[in-house]
Amino acid sequence: MRILDMTSVVMGPFATQILGDMGAEIIKVEPPAGDNMRWVGPMRNPGMGHIHMHLNRNKRSLVLDLKKPQGLEAAKRLLAQSDVLVFNVRPQAMARLGLGYDVVSAINPKLVYVVAYGFSEKGTYAGRPAYDDLIQGAAGIPALTMEQGGDVPRYAPVTLGDRSVGLQTAIAVMGALFHAARTGKGQEVEVTMFESLSQFVLGDHMGGRTFEPPIGPPGYARLIAPHRRPYATKDGYLCVLIYNDKHWSNFFEAVGRVDLKTDPRFCDHTSRAANIREVYEFVSDIMATRTTAAWQDLLERADIPNTPMHTMDSLIDDPHLNAGGFFPVFDHPTEGKVRATAPVGEWSETPLSIRRLAPRLGEHSREVLAEAGYTAGEIDSMIAAGATAVG
């Protein structure tokens, strides 16, 4: 499977990297200035920032200036030889470049043409700029942090919109490829950040507004309870989830509060859900009475799920992840030794793999263009015209 990847930043590159890990051939088409994420440090060499390294493995980098006739012609030649095109600008912008779906589908009727951007073209927000922070805010995530008791609204400190919608994009590519394999016909697919993240959030928080007329406000009380957080112990923090009736019975026995087994606030799952703020507050108060190690020992003996709270440093040093080979170290040809995160999952017949490390800008321009049928002289002419570049 060959994918022409015209995406940039996080969402699209994350999606195509997932497909690359599965074995797809990914040609990353970049403008002469390169993908913006190349320039976010830390980095050892210009254009090889850490986030770029974690979004663009298993790809080859081809520089094309699509505003130049030779660059556009090269893109069309590659599209005729590809199974998928993924991009993250609005369809109108692609049409202005001469790469609208009507043009591209005529070149390659079996091509899967996937656009991933901010807002559906059917809604009133069509065309608005979309970045992870904006989409998190639009989908209500900062407001949820306030409902949980935060002093100010905050974005989730990960690119939650980009990466969750990147997963949706990878799924969309595979679904459309399955259709193309069955029918011989490609199609145009739209994946949008606002709608995707709104579905993600409201799957938990539609609440009483699930019903018409509403039977209550939106929100899943357990997730926004103020004390739903890592619990402070005497000397640190511990993540604990006392979830089902057995867990709660064991917990009350372990802490010497068997009287609470019959308390109407705690006696069953429905009652605890209705009084979730008090439930979490009770646990929060009692967790402060012992050290982390003491709680871990007690909770393990009571068969209650718990785990220490990692920092980023301790997560990278986690013994479970390292025992499973989650952090392979490679010798990059220009960046020296680099640590990656392994592809996730075990496949018995088609194992996922890291076959290429993140490329330099234009590293494979000559190679890819030669495969598309260009002669060395034609490639030199394109370089001289600024239609491509090598790195």
C-alpha positions in Angstrom: 0.0 0.0 0.0 1.5 3.4 -1.0 0.3 6.5 0.8 1.1 10.0 -0.4 1.1 12.0 2.9 0.6 15.7 2.4 -0.2 16.3 6.1 1.7 18.4 8.6 2.0 19.2 12.3 0.6 16.3 14.5 -2.8 14.9 13.5 -2.1 13.7 10.0 1.5 12.6 10.5 0.4 10.6 13.5 -2.3 8.9 11.4 0.1 8.0 8.6 2.8 6.8 11.0 0.4 4.3 12.4 -0.2 3.0 8.9 3.5 3.0 8.2 4.1 0.9 11.3 1.6 -1.6 9.8 3.7 -1.9 6.6 2.4 0.8 4.3 4.9 2.7 2.2 4.6 6.4 3.2 5.9 9.2 1.0 5.9 12.4 3.1 5.5 15.3 0.7 6.8 18.5 2.3 7.1 22.1 1.0 10.6 23.5 0.7 10.4 24.9 4.2 9.5 21.5 5.7 6.8 20.5 8.1 6.5 23.0 11.0 7.1 20.3 13.6 10.6 19.7 12.3 11.5 23.0 14.1 10.2 22.3 17.6 13.1 21.5 19.9 15.0 19.9 21.5 17.0 18.8 18.5 20.6 17.9 17.7 20.4 19.3 14.1 18.2 21.8 12.5 14.9 20.4 11.1 15.1 17.3 13.2 13.1 18.2 16.3 12.0 15.6 18.8 8.3 15.6 17.9 9.1 15.2 14.2 11.2 12.2 15.2 8.1 10.6 16.9 5.6 11.4 14.1 7.5 10.5 10.9 9.2 7.1 11.2 8.6 4.6 8.4 8.4 7.5 5.9 10.4 8.9 3.0 10.7 12.7 2.7 10.0 14.2 -0.7 10.1 18.0 -1.2 7.7 19.4 -3.7 6.6 22.9 -4.3 3.1 22.3 -5.5 2.7 25.9 -6.6 5.4 25.3 -9.3 4.3 23.4 -12.5 7.0 20.8 -12.2 6.1 20.1 -8.5 2.4 19.8 -9.3 3.1 17.5 -12.2 5.3 15.3 -10.0 2.5 15.0 -7.4 0.1 14.0 -10.1 2.5 11.3 -11.4 2.9 9.9 -7.9 -0.9 10.0 -7.3 -1.4 7.8 -10.4 0.9 5.2 -8.6 -0.6 5.5 -5.1 -3.4 3.9 -3.2 -4.1 6.8 -0.8 -3.7 10.6 -0.5 -4.0 12.1 2.9 -3.9 15.9 3.5 -5.1 18.4 6.1 -6.0 21.6 4.2 -9.5 22.4 3.1 -10.7 20.9 -0.2 -11.0 24.3 -1.7 -7.2 24.8 -1.2 -6.5 21.5 -2.9 -8.8 22.5 -5.8 -6.9 25.8 -6.2 -3.7 23.8 -6.4 -5.2 21.6 -9.1 -5.5 18.6 -6.9 -9.3 18.5 -6.2 -11.0 15.2 -6.0 -12.5 15.5 -9.4 -9.0 15.9 -11.0 -7.3 13.3 -8.8 -10.0 10.7 -9.2 -9.8 11.0 -13.0 -6.0 10.3 -12.7 -6.6 7.3 -10.4 -10.2 6.1 -9.9 -9.2 3.7 -7.2 -7.4 6.3 -5.1 -8.6 6.8 -1.5 -8.7 10.6 -1.0 -8.8 11.5 2.7 -9.0 15.0 4.1 -8.5 15.7 7.8 -9.1 19.2 9.1 -11.0 21.3 11.7 -14.7 21.6 11.0 -17.2 19.9 8.8 -18.0 21.7 5.5 -21.7 21.2 6.4 -21.7 23.4 9.5 -21.4 27.1 10.2 -17.8 26.8 11.3 -16.5 25.6 8.0 -13.2 27.2 7.1 -12.3 28.3 10.6 -8.6 27.7 11.6 -8.2 24.6 13.8 -5.4 23.7 16.1 -5.4 21.3 19.0 -5.9 24.0 21.7 -8.8 25.5 19.8 -10.5 22.2 19.2 -10.1 21.2 22.9 -11.7 24.4 23.9 -14.5 24.1 21.4 -15.2 20.5 22.6 -15.5 21.7 26.2 -12.4 20.0 27.7 -11.2 23.1 29.6 -14.7 23.6 31.0 -14.6 20.1 32.3 -11.4 20.9 34.2 -13.3 23.8 35.9 -16.2 21.5 36.8 -13.7 19.2 38.4 -12.6 22.0 40.7 -9.8 23.7 38.8 -9.0 27.3 39.6 -8.9 28.2 35.9 -9.9 26.2 32.7 -7.0 24.3 31.3 -6.3 22.3 28.1 -5.2 18.7 28.5 -1.4 18.8 28.5 -1.2 16.4 25.5 -2.3 17.0 21.9 -5.5 15.2 22.7 -7.5 16.5 19.7 -4.7 15.9 17.2 -3.9 12.4 18.3 -7.4 11.1 18.9 -8.5 12.4 15.5 -5.3 11.0 14.0 -6.5 7.6 15.1 -9.9 8.3 13.4 -8.0 9.3 10.3 -6.1 6.0 10.2 -9.3 4.1 10.7 -10.9 6.0 7.9 -8.1 5.2 5.5 -8.3 1.5 6.3 -12.1 1.4 5.9 -11.9 3.2 2.5 -9.1 0.9 1.4 -11.2 -2.1 2.2 -14.0 -0.7 0.1 -11.6 0.1 -2.8 -10.2 -3.5 -2.6 -13.7 -4.9 -2.8 -15.1 -2.6 -5.5 -12.1 -1.2 -7.4 -13.4 2.3 -6.7 -11.9 4.9 -4.5 -13.7 7.7 -2.7 -13.4 11.0 -0.9 -13.4 10.9 2.9 -13.7 13.8 5.3 -12.4 13.5 8.9 -13.0 16.5 11.1 -11.5 17.5 14.4 -14.4 19.3 16.1 -16.9 16.7 15.3 -14.6 13.8 16.2 -13.5 15.2 19.5 -17.1 16.3 20.4 -18.2 12.7 19.9 -15.2 11.6 22.0 -16.2 14.0 24.9 -20.0 13.6 24.7 -19.8 9.8 24.7 -19.0 10.3 28.4 -20.7 13.5 29.1 -24.1 13.7 27.2 -25.7 12.7 30.5 -29.3 13.7 31.0 -29.4 15.4 27.7 -29.2 12.0 26.1 -33.0 12.0 26.4 -35.6 14.2 24.8 -36.9 16.0 26.7 -33.7 16.1 28.9 -34.0 14.4 32.2 -31.0 16.2 33.7 -27.8 18.2 32.8 -24.9 16.9 30.8 -21.9 15.4 32.5 -20.7 12.1 33.9 -20.5 12.8 37.6 -17.7 10.3 38.4 -15.3 11.8 35.9 -15.8 15.4 37.1 -15.9 14.7 40.8 -13.4 17.1 42.4 -11.5 14.3 44.3 -11.1 12.1 41.2 -7.4 12.5 41.0 -4.3 10.8 42.2 -4.6 10.6 46.0 -2.1 12.4 48.2 -0.6 10.1 50.7 1.7 11.0 53.6 4.7 11.1 51.3 3.5 11.2 47.7 0.7 10.2 45.4 -1.0 7.0 44.5 -3.6 6.2 41.8 -6.4 4.0 43.2 -9.7 2.9 41.7 -12.0 1.2 44.1 -14.6 0.3 41.6 -17.0 -2.7 42.1 -18.8 -4.0 45.1 -16.1 -6.5 45.9 -13.4 -3.8 45.8 -15.4 -1.6 48.2 -16.1 -4.5 50.6 -12.4 -5.4 50.7 -11.5 -1.7 51.2 -13.8 -1.2 54.1 -12.5 -4.3 55.8 -8.9 -3.3 55.2 -9.3 0.2 56.7 -11.5 -1.0 59.6 -14.7 0.6 58.4 -17.0 -2.4 57.9 -19.9 -0.2 59.1 -19.9 1.5 55.7 -20.8 -1.6 53.9 -24.4 -0.9 54.8 -24.2 2.9 54.5 -26.8 4.0 51.9 -24.1 6.1 50.2 -21.7 3.2 49.7 -23.8 0.0 49.7 -24.0 -0.6 45.9 -22.8 0.7 42.6 -25.9 2.9 41.9 -25.7 4.5 45.4 -22.0 5.3 45.0 -22.6 6.8 41.6 -25.3 9.0 43.0 -23.0 10.2 45.8 -19.8 10.1 43.9 -18.4 13.4 45.3 -18.7 12.2 48.9 -17.3 8.8 47.9 -14.2 10.3 46.4 -13.8 12.7 49.2 -13.9 9.9 51.8 -11.2 8.0 50.0 -9.1 11.2 49.6 -9.2 11.9 53.3 -8.3 8.4 54.4 -5.5 8.1 51.8 -3.6 11.0 53.5 -3.2 8.9 56.7 -0.6 6.4 55.4 2.5 6.4 53.2 2.4 5.4 49.6 4.3 2.1 50.3 1.9 1.3 53.2 -1.1 1.8 51.0 0.4 -0.2 48.1 1.0 -3.2 50.5 -2.5 -2.9 52.0 -4.3 -2.5 48.6 -2.4 -5.3 47.0 -3.4 -7.7 49.8 -7.0 -6.5 49.4 -7.0 -7.0 45.6 -7.8 -3.3 44.9 -6.4 -1.8 41.7 -3.7 0.8 42.2 -0.5 2.1 40.6 2.1 4.8 41.5 1.8 8.1 39.6 4.5 8.4 37.0 6.3 11.5 36.0 7.6 11.7 32.4 11.0 10.7 33.6 9.8 7.7 35.6 7.5 6.7 32.8 10.4 6.4 30.4 12.2 4.4 33.0 9.2 2.2 33.8 10.3 -1.5 34.3 7.2 -3.0 32.6 7.7 -0.9 29.4 11.4 -1.6 29.3 11.0 -5.3 29.9 8.7 -5.4 26.9 11.1 -3.5 24.6 8.8 -0.4 24.4 11.8 2.0 24.0 14.1 0.7 21.3 17.2 2.7 20.7 18.4 3.2 17.2 21.5 4.7 15.5 20.1 7.5 13.3 22.4 8.3 10.4 22.6 12.0 11.3 21.1 12.3 14.8 23.1 9.7 16.6 21.5 7.3 19.1 17.7 8.0 19.4 15.0 6.5 21.6 11.7 5.6 20.0 8.4 4.2 21.3 7.6 0.8 19.8 4.5 0.2 17.7 1.7 -0.9 19.9 0.3 -4.4 19.6 1.4 -7.9 18.6 0.4 -9.3 15.2 1.0 -13.0 14.5 1.2 -12.8 10.7 2.0 -9.2 9.9 4.1 -7.8 12.9 4.4 -4.1 13.2 7.9 -2.7 12.7 10.1 0.4 12.5 11.9 0.1 9.2 13.0 3.7 8.7 13.8 6.4 11.2 12.4 9.9 10.7 13.8 11.4 7.5 15.7 14.6 6.9 13.9 17.2 4.8 14.1 16.0 1.2 16.2 13.0 2.1 14.5 10.8 -0.5 13.5 13.4 -3.1 15.9 11.9 -5.8 15.0 8.3 -4.9 11.2 8.8 -5.0 11.3 10.9 -8.2 13.5 8.3 -9.9 11.0 5.6 -9.0 8.3 7.7 -10.5 10.1 7.7 -13.8 12.2 10.9 -13.7 15.7 10.9 -15.2 18.6 12.4 -13.3 18.6 15.4 -15.6 14.9 16.0 -15.0 15.4 15.9 -11.3 18.3 18.3 -11.6 16.1 20.7 -13.6 13.4 20.5 -10.9 16.0 21.3 -8.2 17.2 24.3 -10.2 13.6 25.5 -10.6 12.9 25.1 -6.9 10.2 22.5 -7.5 12.0 20.0 -5.3 15.0 19.9 -3.0 17.3 17.3 -1.6 18.6 16.9 1.9 
